[in-house]
Amino acid sequence: MNDPEILNRLSELGIELPPPPRPMAAYVPCVVADGLAFVAGQVPMSSGSVLHPGHVGDDVTVEDAAAAARQAALQALSVLRDALGGFDRLERIAQVTVFVSATPDFVDHPSVANGASELFVQVLGEAGEHARAAVGMSSLPLGASVEVAVTAAVSA
């Protein structure tokens, strides 16, 4: 991957990379070890507030939750760029886990997770294709409707 190419692609898509979020508790945003970068779970934020808080299937629509997952994925890219000193070392997104705060009867977690998955492919092409898990939760930090964790393959 190439830092200027990815930044250019974001610009072409009309997407501004946000500053990397700061940890809200006792953890680091990203750990790089043995050719992998583990990005801590990202709660989608916009202007200092949680984007689309609540439970999917109750007070958050699938579309809004997918938009929140997309924002969390964008934040994960920002964390990766910060941790790696640019995108030059990023080889690919390997695994994405999308946690969905949902009502007990909600079953469309994959549609919510597509917000994150589609963002990675739009920005990174084939290198954005990844394995994925989309799981339901009774609650998430700060009342978020989604949280996205990412594992990426990186070069030395």
DALINKA-V261168 format. One record per backbone hydrogen bond with DSSP energy under -0.5 kcal/mol. CO is the residue of the C=O (numbers start at 1). NH is the residue of the N-H. If there is no record, write none. Layout:
# DALINKA-V261168
CO/NH
CO/NH
This chain:
# DALINKA-V261168
2/6
3/7
4/8
5/9
6/10
7/11
8/12
9/13
10/15
11/14
15/17
25/27
29/40
31/33
31/38
33/36
35/154
36/33
37/39
37/152
38/31
38/40
39/150
41/43
42/44
42/148
44/51
46/49
49/46
50/52
50/53
55/58
55/59
55/60
56/103
60/57
61/65
62/66
63/67
64/68
65/69
66/70
67/71
68/72
69/73
70/74
71/75
72/76
73/77
74/78
75/79
76/80
77/81
78/82
79/83
80/84
81/85
81/86
87/90
89/155
92/94
92/153
94/131
95/151
96/133
97/99
97/149
98/135
99/101
99/147
100/102
100/137
101/56
103/106
108/111
108/112
109/113
110/114
112/115
113/116
113/117
114/118
115/119
116/120
117/121
118/122
119/123
120/124
121/125
124/127
125/128
126/129
127/93
131/96
133/98
135/100
137/102
140/143
141/144
143/54
145/101
146/44
147/99
148/42
149/97
150/39
151/94
151/95
152/37
153/91
153/92
